[in-house]
Amino acid sequence: MKIPALPGFNPEAFEKYFKNTGWLLLARVGSLFVKMLVTSFALPSYLGSANFGTYNYPLVLLAFFTGIATMGTDGLITRQLLQHPEKEKVLLGSALRIRVITGFLVLPLVYLTYFLITHFAPEAPAASFKQVALVSLICIIQAVQIIDSFFQAQVKGKMIMIVQVGGNVLSAAIKLTLILLKAPLDAFIWTLVFDVIILQLGYLALYHKLGHRISAWKYDKTTAKELIKLGWPLAFSSLFITFYMKIDQLMIDALLGKSALGVYSIVVSLSESWYFMPVAISTSLFPAIMNARKGSPELYQKRLGNLYELMVFVSVSVALVVTFMAPFLFKYYYAPEYGEGLHTLQVHIWAGVFTFLGTASAQFLIAEGLTKITLYRTAFGAIINVILNYIFIPKFGIIGAAYATLIAYFASTFFLIFIKRTRPNAILMIRSLFLLGLLSTVKEKFLKINR
């Protein structure tokens, strides 16, 4: 079956990239379905809001440091492999060593942050130090996931599908078994680490199945220095991204307690479960966009514009569906203690529109070598989110955090309008909000049919 191409993309090339995107989407849709059944429904019902807050807390805290632990190598290695495929072993080997070393280095920062929160926050942290220390091992374990960048560069979305769907199905089966056995909370904390281990083993197994060997990877000091030079702005921008994506959860726990965190965690789970879509689409179409940049600046801009419109169309569709489905979900699937999450979800889900656009424009910044601007825009969004959460949470509760998130995501995404070099790209994103290109295409086809 021939797949209809997106305007601005060569039909044959688009079919290749779309099929890769399709595998990625299938992988994450399968993961989403499993996650929605277990993590967003069965687990909250079994644990209750307070324990569910404790379950989520270690991952929320750790999120501030995992981006630093990777040193921005995920998207960066994909880009480097596309440009220099002959350096595969050196790039992957150097990136692996960087990730392992930085993984160890961030552990003391995780523990220091926990103790500072314990000392200064009005409410005690939702999780114990022992629970946080256990989950913090993820910073080291996730180093092997650099293989994902290889699969992305090779346009092998099927490999990613196999690992992610298989891993998530196994993880869900384990959690469901623990629920049936009426396991204690700590058993579920252990599954957070086990989930990451499953993924790493899956990536390793498929990489070896393709005839590659991790033992053949080589560390090169010069390559490592170059990766650190290019990657540190991405690492710190990841930290700021986490600030404006996760600081609301830490502040809710500190100001309102772990039960409120448990309710808000449901909202975040349902809202952010869709954030795999812009990542899958952007990373799969990134090779096509990079190829256009080399040969045709006009085509390059057209492809970016079409990518932004696709992001708006998908994100608005998701937001509308979730907004209208939310009352049904909270009425029939959640206990009354989660009721406050209904209207919070209906606000929070619309932040996804700006997340989709921000993810797509991040590919533009990587393509143009403007990784420092990624740092500036995310820092801008993080500062706004912290200030608004500090004002809104005590006054409005968890829905205040949702409004703060919505405003901060908007501000971060369109920060590019303030920089001369990125202003044309920001204008492309603004135009995409009105779906002018899509409407024009529909109009042309309508007139063609009626001639």
Helices and strands as residue ranges (DSSP letters): H 11-37, I 38-42, H 43-70, H 73-83, G 85-87, H 88-120, H 129-135, H 138-141, G 142-146, H 147-153, H 157-180, H 185-209, G 214-216, H 221-256, H 258-272, G 273-275, H 276-295, H 297-332, G 336-338, H 341-348, H 351-367, H 371-396, H 398-413, G 414-418, H 423-432, H 436-449
